């Protein structure tokens, strides 16, 4: 906008959100040409401040390590620590190994093993978290259907999943899973995605986050928080500028730039 008041308000909002270093965040090249005044104003006012700001290698390494530890990449985390000379917390290593075994069991589709390991590590988690328990029980149901053990799957559903059918928030989801039984080849059913590795991974991620939260640890990594922050900032800019706003932040687009 050419209105000086609107320009002033926008610059004030940008500074309020703490994103004056648009270029540092890496999406300045995505800004339309007719918004170049906004970038120029900000850079003229505060360029010296953010250009002189160093990004600590130690901070970057902590972000990388936190991502590896959070997602149970134990061997990679150990190699990263060895290469960078960072310190390794013994207690953290022990907990990471337990979470890694649980995560991998879930990725393999062995939900019963995941439940057993979870109950050993955090005994009161599953009894108090119906969402995660439902995910694990339905994952086992899916694996029974995948291996064509339909009678076992039906008996398991009647025994373990029927209580969820009395809870409104699970009725639709439960129907989706039971739909698999109606098809001789479940991979060709409308709910075939429940048989995918992506579904296993989503269950593994949900369980991992629940364990972390139960242990009073962050459920999200700093890297994820940074991406969420950038996304929210771009959404706020979009609301502020309307049709003149930059495109919403896209990680896929950013990585291609």
C-alpha positions in Angstrom: 0.0 0.0 0.0 1.1 3.6 -0.7 -0.7 5.0 2.3 2.0 6.2 4.7 -0.1 5.3 7.7 -0.6 1.8 6.4 3.1 1.5 5.8 4.0 2.7 9.2 1.5 0.2 10.8 3.0 -2.6 8.8 6.5 -1.8 9.8 5.4 -1.5 13.4 3.8 -5.0 13.2 6.8 -6.5 11.6 9.0 -5.2 14.4 6.5 -6.3 17.0 6.6 -9.9 15.6 10.4 -9.9 15.8 10.9 -10.6 12.1 12.8 -7.5 11.0 15.5 -9.8 9.6 13.4 -11.1 6.8 16.4 -11.9 4.7 17.9 -13.9 7.5 14.8 -16.0 7.7 15.4 -16.9 4.1 12.2 -15.9 2.3 13.0 -12.4 1.2 13.3 -13.6 -2.4 9.7 -14.7 -2.3 8.4 -11.2 -1.7 6.6 -9.6 -4.7 8.4 -6.7 -6.3 5.7 -4.2 -5.4 6.5 -5.0 -1.7 10.1 -4.1 -2.1 9.6 -0.9 -0.2 8.7 -2.9 3.0 11.9 -4.9 2.8 14.0 -1.8 2.0 12.5 0.2 4.9 13.2 -2.6 7.4 16.7 -3.2 6.1 17.6 0.6 6.1 16.4 1.0 9.7 17.9 -2.2 11.2 20.3 -3.6 8.7 23.4 -3.0 10.9 21.7 -4.6 13.9 20.9 -8.0 12.2 23.8 -8.1 9.9 26.2 -7.9 12.8 24.4 -10.6 14.6 26.3 -13.9 14.5 24.5 -17.3 14.6 26.3 -19.4 17.1 27.6 -22.7 15.9 26.8 -24.1 19.3 23.2 -23.1 19.0 22.9 -24.7 15.5 24.4 -27.9 16.8 22.0 -27.9 19.7 19.1 -27.6 17.3 20.4 -30.4 15.2 21.0 -32.7 18.2 17.6 -31.9 19.7 16.0 -33.0 16.4 18.0 -36.3 16.3 17.3 -37.1 20.0 13.6 -36.2 19.7 13.1 -38.5 16.7 15.1 -41.4 18.2 18.0 -41.3 15.7 20.3 -42.7 18.4 23.2 -43.8 16.2 23.2 -40.6 14.2 23.0 -38.5 17.4 26.0 -40.4 18.8 28.0 -39.9 15.6 27.1 -36.2 15.6 28.2 -35.8 19.2 31.5 -37.6 18.4 32.2 -35.3 15.4 31.3 -32.1 17.2 32.7 -32.8 20.6 29.4 -32.1 22.3 28.7 -33.6 25.7 26.3 -36.6 26.0 23.9 -36.9 28.9 24.0 -40.5 30.2 20.4 -40.4 31.4 19.3 -39.0 28.1 21.1 -41.8 26.2 19.3 -44.4 28.3 15.9 -42.9 27.8 16.6 -42.4 24.1 17.4 -46.1 23.7 14.0 -47.0 25.3 12.1 -44.6 23.1 14.0 -45.9 20.0 13.0 -49.5 20.7 9.3 -48.4 21.2 9.4 -46.2 18.0 11.0 -49.0 15.9 8.5 -51.6 17.1 5.7 -49.3 16.1 7.2 -48.7 12.7 7.4 -52.5 12.3 3.7 -52.7 13.0 4.3 -54.6 16.2 1.8 -52.6 18.4 1.6 -55.2 21.1 5.4 -55.0 21.6 5.2 -51.2 21.6 2.6 -51.3 24.3 4.6 -53.8 26.4 7.7 -51.6 26.2 5.7 -48.4 26.9 4.2 -50.0 30.0 7.7 -50.9 31.2 9.1 -47.4 30.6 6.1 -45.2 31.6 3.5 -47.5 33.2 0.8 -44.9 33.7 0.9 -43.4 30.2 -1.5 -45.7 28.2 -4.1 -46.1 30.9 -4.4 -42.3 31.0 -4.1 -41.5 27.3 -7.0 -43.0 25.4 -6.0 -41.4 22.1 -2.6 -43.1 22.0 -4.0 -46.4 23.3 -6.6 -46.3 20.5 -3.9 -45.7 17.9 -1.9 -48.7 19.1 -4.9 -51.0 19.4 -6.1 -50.1 15.9 -2.6 -50.5 14.5 -2.6 -54.1 15.8 -6.1 -54.6 14.3 -4.7 -53.3 10.9 -1.8 -55.8 11.0 -4.2 -58.7 11.7 -6.2 -57.6 8.6 -3.1 -57.2 6.6 -2.1 -60.8 7.3 -5.6 -61.9 6.4 -6.3 -63.0 10.0 -9.8 -61.6 9.7 -11.4 -63.8 12.3 -8.7 -62.8 14.8 -9.2 -59.2 13.8 -12.9 -59.3 14.4 -12.5 -61.0 17.8 -9.8 -58.5 18.8 -12.1 -55.6 17.7 -15.0 -57.0 19.8 -12.8 -57.5 22.8 -10.5 -54.4 22.8 -12.1 -51.8 20.5 -15.8 -52.1 21.3 -15.4 -49.8 24.4 -14.3 -47.0 22.1 -17.5 -47.4 20.1 -19.4 -45.9 23.0 -17.3 -42.7 22.8 -18.4 -40.2 20.2 -15.0 -39.0 19.3 -13.9 -42.5 18.2 -17.0 -43.7 16.4 -16.1 -42.5 12.9 -12.5 -43.6 13.2 -13.5 -47.0 14.4 -15.9 -47.4 11.4 -13.0 -46.6 9.1 -10.9 -49.3 10.5 -13.7 -51.9 10.5 -14.3 -51.1 6.8 -11.1 -53.0 6.1 -12.9 -56.2 7.0 -15.5 -55.8 4.2 -12.8 -56.2 1.5 -11.2 -59.4 0.4 -8.2 -57.3 -0.6 -8.0 -54.5 2.1 -5.3 -52.7 0.0 -8.0 -52.0 -2.5 -10.5 -50.6 0.1 -11.2 -46.9 0.4 -9.3 -47.0 3.7 -6.1 -48.5 2.1 -4.0 -45.7 3.6 -4.4 -47.2 7.1 -2.2 -50.1 5.8 0.6 -47.7 4.8 3.9 -47.0 6.4 2.8 -43.4 6.7 0.1 -44.6 9.1 2.6 -46.6 11.2 4.8 -43.5 11.3 2.0 -41.3 12.5 1.2 -43.7 15.3 4.9 -43.9 16.2 5.2 -40.1 16.3 2.1 -39.8 18.4 3.4 -42.3 20.9 6.8 -40.7 21.0 5.4 -37.3 21.6 3.1 -38.6 24.4 6.1 -40.3 26.1 8.1 -37.1 25.9 5.3 -35.0 27.3 4.7 -37.5 30.0 8.4 -37.2 31.0 8.0 -33.4 31.1 10.1 -33.0 27.9 9.1 -30.8 24.9 6.8 -32.5 22.5 8.2 -30.5 19.6 11.8 -29.8 18.6 13.2 -26.2 18.4 13.5 -26.7 14.6 9.7 -27.4 14.3 9.0 -24.4 16.5 11.1 -22.2 14.2 9.2 -23.4 11.2 5.9 -22.8 13.0 7.0 -19.3 13.9 7.9 -18.5 10.3 4.5 -19.9 9.1 2.6 -17.8 11.6 4.5 -14.7 10.7 3.7 -15.2 7.0 0.0 -15.8 7.9 -0.1 -12.5 9.9 1.5 -10.7 7.0 -1.1 -12.2 4.7 -3.9 -10.9 7.0 -2.3 -7.5 7.2 -1.7 -6.9 3.5 -4.6 -8.9 1.9 -4.1 -9.3 -1.8 -0.8 -7.5 -1.7 0.7 -10.0 0.8 3.5 -12.4 0.1 2.5 -16.0 -0.5 2.0 -18.2 2.6 5.2 -19.8 3.7 5.8 -23.2 2.1 8.7 -25.4 3.4 8.7 -27.3 0.1 9.0 -24.1 -1.9 11.7 -22.7 0.5 13.8 -25.9 0.2 13.7 -25.6 -3.6 14.9 -22.0 -3.6 
